[in-house]
């Protein structure tokens, strides 16, 4: 039965890949309308595409599909989305919101459920697949800025990248978290969050944690925008530590954004540091399609002094497939790792279907 379910999910993802690469409408590149000539990470990318006045622009990939069993299935899911989360159109809040990062998830006001179905194919023949969930439930009767959080994989401790790489997708895959999150303070330039909860693999193996995170953002000269986050955490198993993230964004023009991102984690008890440097170039094709080119290199200090642990390249093609809640990604990549002394690269192809159900209060 499990193999049959896996085959069905892989078939669905493959069908979306075929649609992306073969649909004639996808070959059209169009500029964004009503968009200033410079773009920052906080600006929406979901503006309409300029078209002749007599025809409305497409807002998502599958907007023009004719009536069929496939459209009926999407409409059924749409009804479920309305029931579960509420319908909110044009919720894009820049690149981070489009890619559904941990930051945009935290900033959502109200209820939200994200379901991600990644499948990764390796050149060795190995295939990895997982269903990932993250959910937040507003608790207005308890306190206005409190949420109950659940994740099937603990991605909240480390600041997630905008484009998650294949080798990061299944880290700590057997671990889930359940906790409370409170927004302690929020201004235009900063936010402070407090998380209290537990990580667990089963009900008898709980790992309590507490985290406090502060995020800053400010503008620099020559159009640069900077964001920084610092998280101080304690876990029963791993002990205390500090997690940091620093992002520099530079709009090149209204279709391109350059990003330099540094992620680091310091582990107190084990007395070592992990560091990853990423360079990303986003190309906004239209209101529902974004290409991302990424290169990275990672280090740690487990053997005294910074040593390379892995580096690689990746390309990401992300589509808003239906309305504002169904997304699809295709991401080929190549990774060199110290696991085999950087001798044999791991070539991967990741396909991912993502559904978002949410309601703003």
C-alpha positions in Angstrom: 0.0 0.0 0.0 2.8 2.4 0.9 4.6 1.8 -2.4 1.3 2.4 -4.2 0.9 5.8 -2.5 4.5 6.7 -3.3 4.0 5.8 -6.9 0.8 8.0 -7.1 2.6 11.0 -5.5 5.5 10.6 -7.9 3.1 10.4 -10.8 1.4 13.6 -9.8 4.7 15.5 -9.5 5.9 14.2 -12.8 2.6 15.4 -14.4 3.2 18.9 -13.1 6.8 18.8 -14.5 5.5 17.8 -17.9 2.9 20.6 -17.8 5.5 23.2 -16.9 7.9 22.2 -19.7 5.4 21.5 -22.5 2.5 24.0 -22.1 2.9 26.6 -25.0 1.8 29.4 -22.7 4.8 29.0 -20.5 7.2 30.2 -23.2 5.9 33.8 -22.9 7.9 36.1 -20.7 6.1 39.3 -19.7 7.2 42.2 -17.6 5.5 43.0 -14.3 2.9 45.8 -14.4 2.4 48.4 -11.7 5.8 47.7 -10.3 8.5 50.3 -9.6 11.8 50.1 -11.4 13.5 49.0 -8.2 12.4 46.1 -6.0 13.0 45.2 -2.4 12.4 42.0 -0.6 9.3 43.4 1.0 7.5 44.3 -2.2 4.9 41.9 -3.7 5.8 40.1 -6.9 2.2 39.0 -7.6 1.4 42.1 -9.6 -0.5 41.6 -12.9 1.4 41.2 -16.2 0.8 44.0 -18.7 -1.5 42.8 -21.5 -3.7 44.4 -24.1 -6.7 46.0 -22.4 -9.2 43.6 -24.0 -7.7 40.5 -22.2 -7.1 40.0 -18.5 -3.6 38.8 -17.5 -3.1 35.3 -16.1 -2.4 35.3 -12.4 -1.4 31.6 -12.1 -0.3 28.8 -14.4 -3.5 26.7 -14.7 -5.9 29.6 -15.0 -6.9 28.8 -18.6 -7.4 25.1 -18.4 -10.7 23.9 -19.9 -13.3 22.0 -17.8 -12.1 18.5 -17.1 -11.6 16.0 -14.3 -8.3 17.8 -13.4 -10.1 21.2 -13.0 -12.9 19.5 -11.0 -10.2 18.1 -8.7 -8.6 21.5 -8.3 -12.0 23.1 -7.6 -12.7 20.4 -4.9 -9.3 21.3 -3.3 -10.2 24.9 -3.6 -13.4 24.3 -1.6 -11.3 22.5 1.1 -8.9 25.5 1.1 -11.8 27.9 1.7 -13.2 25.8 4.5 -9.9 25.1 6.2 -8.1 28.4 6.0 -10.1 31.1 4.3 -9.6 32.6 0.9 -7.2 35.5 0.5 -6.1 36.6 -3.0 -2.9 38.5 -3.8 -1.1 37.7 -0.5 2.4 37.8 -2.1 4.8 39.8 0.1 8.0 39.7 -1.8 10.4 36.8 -2.6 10.3 35.3 0.8 6.5 35.1 0.9 6.4 33.6 -2.6 8.9 30.9 -1.5 7.1 30.3 1.8 10.1 30.8 4.2 10.0 30.4 7.9 9.9 34.1 8.2 6.8 34.5 6.1 5.2 31.6 7.9 5.8 33.4 11.3 4.5 36.7 10.0 1.1 35.2 8.9 -1.6 36.5 11.2 -4.2 33.9 12.0 -4.4 30.2 11.1 -2.2 28.5 8.5 -1.4 25.0 7.3 1.4 24.2 4.8 1.7 20.8 3.2 4.8 20.0 1.2 5.4 16.8 -0.9 9.1 16.7 -2.0 10.5 13.9 -4.1 14.3 13.8 -4.7 15.9 11.6 -7.4 19.7 10.9 -7.0 22.0 9.9 -9.8 22.8 6.8 -7.7 19.2 5.6 -8.2 18.0 6.4 -4.7 14.7 8.2 -4.4 13.6 10.1 -1.3 10.1 11.2 -0.5 8.4 12.8 2.4 5.2 14.5 3.5 6.0 17.6 5.4 3.6 19.7 7.5 3.7 22.9 9.4 0.7 24.4 11.0 -0.1 27.4 13.3 -3.4 28.0 15.1 -4.3 31.4 16.5 -5.3 31.5 20.1 -7.1 34.9 20.4 -9.0 33.9 23.5 -5.7 33.1 25.3 -3.8 36.1 24.0 -3.9 38.0 20.7 -0.3 37.3 19.6 -0.1 33.7 20.7 -0.1 30.7 18.3 0.0 27.0 18.7 2.6 25.5 16.3 3.2 22.1 14.9 5.9 21.0 12.4 6.6 17.5 11.1 10.2 18.5 10.7 11.9 21.0 13.0 12.9 23.8 10.5 12.2 26.6 13.0 15.4 26.4 15.0 17.7 27.1 12.1 16.7 30.0 9.9 15.6 28.3 6.7 16.9 29.5 3.4 14.7 31.0 0.8 15.4 28.1 -1.5 15.8 24.9 0.5 18.4 22.6 -1.1 17.9 18.9 -1.7 20.5 17.9 0.9 18.7 20.1 3.5 15.2 18.9 2.7 15.2 15.6 4.8 17.4 16.7 7.7 15.9 15.6 11.1 13.1 13.9 9.1 12.0 11.7 12.0 11.5 14.6 14.4 8.5 16.8 15.0 7.8 19.8 17.2 4.8 21.1 19.1 4.8 24.4 21.0 3.6 27.9 21.6 4.9 31.0 19.8 4.3 34.6 21.1 5.0 37.8 19.2 6.5 39.9 22.1 7.2 43.1 20.2 6.9 44.4 16.6 7.9 47.6 15.0 8.6 48.6 11.4 12.2 47.7 11.7 12.2 44.7 14.1 10.2 41.8 15.6 10.8 39.7 18.7 9.4 36.1 19.1 9.3 33.6 22.0 8.9 29.9 21.3 8.3 27.3 24.0 7.7 23.6 23.3 9.2 20.2 22.7 10.7 18.2 19.8 9.8 14.5 19.8 10.2 11.3 17.8 7.6 9.6 20.0 5.6 10.5 23.1 8.2 9.0 25.4 11.2 10.8 23.9 10.5 14.5 24.4 13.2 17.2 24.0 11.9 20.5 25.5 13.2 23.8 24.0 12.9 27.5 24.5 13.9 30.1 21.9 13.9 33.8 21.7 14.4 35.4 18.3 14.8 39.0 17.1 14.8 40.1 13.5 16.0 43.5 12.2 15.8 45.1 8.8 17.2 48.3 7.5 18.1 50.0 4.2 21.6 50.8 3.1 22.9 53.1 0.4 22.8 52.4 -3.3 19.5 50.4 -3.0 20.8 47.6 -0.7 18.4 46.2 1.9 19.7 44.2 4.9 17.9 41.8 7.2 19.4 40.1 10.3 18.0 37.6 12.8 19.5 36.3 16.0 18.0 33.3 17.9 19.1 32.3 21.4 18.0 28.8 22.1 18.2 26.0 24.7 17.3 22.3 24.2 17.5 19.5 26.7 19.5 17.3 24.4 21.7 19.7 22.4 22.0 22.4 25.1 22.3 26.1 24.4 23.3 27.8 21.3 22.9 30.8 19.0 21.6 30.8 15.5 22.2 33.8 13.1 21.2 34.8 9.7 22.3 37.8 7.6 20.8 38.7 4.2 21.8 41.5 1.8 19.4 42.1 -1.1 20.2 44.3 -4.1 17.6 44.9 -6.9 19.3 44.9 -10.3 16.2 45.9 -12.2 12.5 45.1 -11.9 13.0 41.5 -13.0 16.2 40.6 -11.1 17.2 40.5 -7.4 20.7 39.6 -6.1 21.0 38.1 -2.6 24.0 37.3 -0.5 23.0 35.2 2.6 25.1 33.9 5.5 23.7 31.3 8.0 25.5 30.3 11.1 24.9 28.2 14.2 27.0 28.1 17.4 26.6 25.0 19.6 27.8 25.7 23.2 28.1 22.2 24.6 29.9 20.8 21.6 31.9 24.0 21.2 31.8 24.3 17.4 30.3 26.5 14.7 28.5 25.8 11.4 28.5 28.4 8.6 26.9 28.4 5.2 27.4 31.2 2.6 24.9 31.4 -0.3 24.7 33.6 -3.4 21.4 33.7 -5.2 20.0 35.4 -8.3 16.2 35.6 -8.7 14.7 36.2 -12.1 11.0 37.2 -12.0 9.5 35.9 -15.2 5.9 37.0 -14.5 3.4 37.2 -11.7 3.4 33.4 -11.2 6.9 32.2 -12.2 10.4 32.8 -10.6 13.7 31.3 -11.5 16.5 31.1 -8.9 20.2 30.4 -9.5 22.1 29.5 -6.4 25.6 28.5 -5.3 26.8 27.8 -1.8 29.6 26.6 0.4 29.4 25.3 3.9 32.0 25.1 6.7 32.2 23.9 10.3 34.8 23.9 13.1 34.5 20.3 14.4 38.1 19.6 13.6 39.5 22.8 14.9 39.4 25.7 12.4 36.9 26.2 9.6 36.9 23.3 7.1 34.7 22.8 4.1 31.9 20.3 4.5 30.0 20.7 1.2 29.5 23.1 -1.8 27.4 23.0 -4.9 25.1 24.6 -7.5 21.3 24.5 -7.9 18.6 26.0 -10.2 15.0 26.4 -9.0 11.9 26.8 -11.2 8.9 27.7 -9.0 5.3 28.2 -10.3 2.2 29.4 -8.7 0.1 26.6 -10.2 -3.4 27.5 -9.0 -4.9 30.6 -7.3 -2.7 31.7 -4.4 -2.4 28.4 -2.6 -0.9 25.7 -4.9 2.7 25.8 -5.9 5.1 23.5 -7.7 8.9 23.4 -7.9 11.5 21.7 -10.1 15.1 21.9 -8.8 18.1 20.2 -10.4 21.3 20.5 -8.4 24.8 19.1 -7.8 26.5 18.7 -4.5 30.1 17.9 -3.5 30.5 16.7 0.1 33.4 15.7 2.5 31.5 12.4 3.1 33.4 11.1 0.1 36.3 13.6 0.1 34.6 15.7 -2.6 35.5 13.0 -5.1 32.0 12.0 -6.5 29.3 14.7 -6.9 25.7 13.9 -6.0 23.4 15.0 -8.9 19.8 15.5 -7.8 16.4 16.4 -9.2 13.8 17.6 -6.7 10.1 17.9 -7.5 7.9 19.4 -4.9 4.2 20.2 -4.7 3.2 22.7 -2.0 -0.2 23.6 -0.7 -1.0 26.5 1.7 -4.2 26.9 3.6 -4.5 30.1 5.7 -6.8 32.7 7.0 -5.9 36.2 8.1 -7.6 37.5 11.2 
